[in-house]
Amino acid sequence: MGLGGGTFLTQNKVLPGAYINFVSAARASANLSDRGYAALALELDWGVDGEIFIVENADFQTDSLKIFGYDYTSPKLKGLRDLFLNAKTLYAFRLNSGNKAENTYATARYSGIRGNDIKIIISANVDEPAKFDVTTLLDTTIVDTQTVTSSADLKDNDFVAFKKEATLEVTAGMPLAGGSNGTVAGTAYQTFLDKVESYSFNTLGCLSAEETVKSLFVAFTKRLRDEMGVKFQTVLYNKAADYEGVINLKNAVLGEGENEASLVYWLTGASAGCAVNKSNQNKLYDGEFEPFTDYKQSQLVAAVKAGEFVFHKVGDEVRVLDDISSFTSTTVDKNEDFQSNQVIRVLDQIGNDIAVLFNQRYLGKVQNNNAGRIAFWNDLVTYHRELEQIQAIENFSSDELKVEKGNDKKSVTVISPVTPVAAMAKLYMTVIVR
């Protein structure tokens, strides 16, 4: 985050970096970066406290017991299973730090009530009676067994830290106790946003239904997108932000004890994982929650006009009605194209990738002369043609791409007309009967 970035009104920036504006046209080795990166703050029974921790899709499937304290199939992980249907990487943060469970022999690795389900079993070793077999169980699952002479020989495992001064005695099973989740403090979300700011992700999710928390996420999104040039979208439940960087999820989740904002899991993953040349429109909801979808046709029309992302019933299936952002206040500079999440993904991809290209290959390395600007122009042409090849944009003309010297010796200006491609959404058909 040390380099400058964001949008510009005049060429008066102090920090070196890439400042990129997106506006609507008046109407009468440059590589594409990967997608699939999501960020989410969670209330957990087990896990890392106070830091961002990275969970890959494959790790979630194989190591969820170690990471989150529950088996992959546990109902406790339903939301994360929804997320990872489409996301490849999660930058996670635990909001609720509590107390660690413990007993005479060990302390839980992490705080939370899940630590209370850990037991330590100590038995005499069959082959060497002077030694002890020390077994760690989570519920009924053996997660670690060690054969030692004394507690000083025990090595900490993924679930407990052993008390090296304890005297080992045979026990059929001593549970850990005293673990608690703690409550989510008002500052926890701000701490998460402060820490996640240094990571690169495609979509940020917020599972809170509290208005103050959602407003905090909107302000964070606007600051990073507009002032720092960090392009991503944020998924919020029932928040009319009127901003292309925020997706306003309308549907509540049904079911006793469920968080009404739980569809944020799936939508955050789907938004992050959607390719730059694809749309989530009409995408099947294949998650495990039950969304409220009892909307009339007129209500669906009103929702789209209000910038609400809606799931609706199509036969026995639940599908995305339209892949739109919360942006509704169209202007000459920002027309209705900016309501489309597919368009925003294309523009965000361009903004992020060109900034990386400039900062890594040209910033402070290439002279701002004709030869240097031609080299930059060539890279930009290559990049845009790659976007055109995968049908993310169309009608690209290298003649319209301009790289010129700016207002001072260190500045470069780029004019880059692009036409994002959108998926088919409306069919108007006239049938002539003869």
MOSULZI-V644930 format. One line per field, one symbol per residue. phi: phi as a letter, one per 20 degrees, with the letter a starting at -180 (. if undefined). A space follows every 50 residues. Layout:
BEGIN
phi=???
END
This chain:
BEGIN
phi=.fefrpdbdcecfeffqddcddcfffdd.dcfefdoeccbececeaqgdm cfcecegffffecffffdncfgefgfdgfffggefcedbdedbeededde fbbfdbcgfcfpffffeecddccfffecgfddedddddldefdaccdbeb ffefdgdfcbdfefefefcfbfqdfebnfbemdeffeffffgffffgedd bebddceedffffffffffffffffeedmeebddecelceelbfecdefe feeeofneffeffggfffffffefffdccegmfffdededffcedfgfff fffffemdecececmeddcffbeceefcefcffcefgfeeffffffffff gfffffgffeddfmddfecgffffffgffffgfffffffemecblfcffe edccfefcfeecdcdcfccfedffccddcddeed
END
